[in-house]
Amino acid sequence: MLKREVIKGFLAGLCIALGGAVYLASDIKFVGAIFFSVALLTICYFGFSLYTGKVGNLVHHHKGSDLGALFAGLLGNLLGCVVFGTLVRFGLPALAAKAETLSAAKLGETGPEALIRSFFCGVLMFVAVWIFQNKKTVLGIFICIPVFILSGFEHSVANMFYFATGASYSLQTLLYTLLLVLGNSLGSWVIPALLLAVEEKKEPQEKEGTEK
């Protein structure tokens, strides 16, 4: 099962690379933000394992096997971004130069800035995937993805691609990425966790009303 999740995560990394490449290639940021949606759209339709799309599920499903599958997918995301980001770097040098500039700017953020930006991205990713899965529409994807990009929010896996394309490998890059993973996770948990808390508070009241 874990091997399968790593492979599905690797394929999700490929999709993120496609979205990241078109974003880097777009001279108009708004256009690039919209077309980046191809990444999550493909991931959702094929059922690939993208960490930011699945971490919100831990609120309801948090067994050891769930955690194992989630982090196996994250490992696959990292491998996919490194492999395909490196291919983009050597195949499209102009994009590599843009990725280097973008990576430097991201690493210039303070810790609190990165955490807050990744938190809000996590919220939007949860919403996009939830709408796709529960409302059977891609509308959430085509709205939430451009919103997180144009707002300057940070997506941990997308940044793995940018760092690989820009060959930005350092301890700072690692720590920054881990901080984004944390922020994305917290953002993905906030809506389902608070809704779950509200539901739990209502249950005793309903039972009490029934007894009366």
Buried (B, 14 or more C-beta within 10 A) or exposed (E): EBEEBBBBBBBBBBBBBBBBBBBBBBEEEEBBBBBBBBBBBBBBEEEBBBBBBBBBBBBEEEEEEBEEBBBBBBBBBBBBBBBBBBBBBEEBEEBBBBBBEBBEEBBEBEEEBBBBBBBBBBBBBBBBBBBBEEEEEBEBBBBBBBBBBEEEBBBBBBBBBBBBBBEBEEEEBEEBBEBBBBBBBBBBBBBBBEEEEEEEEEEEEEEEEEEE
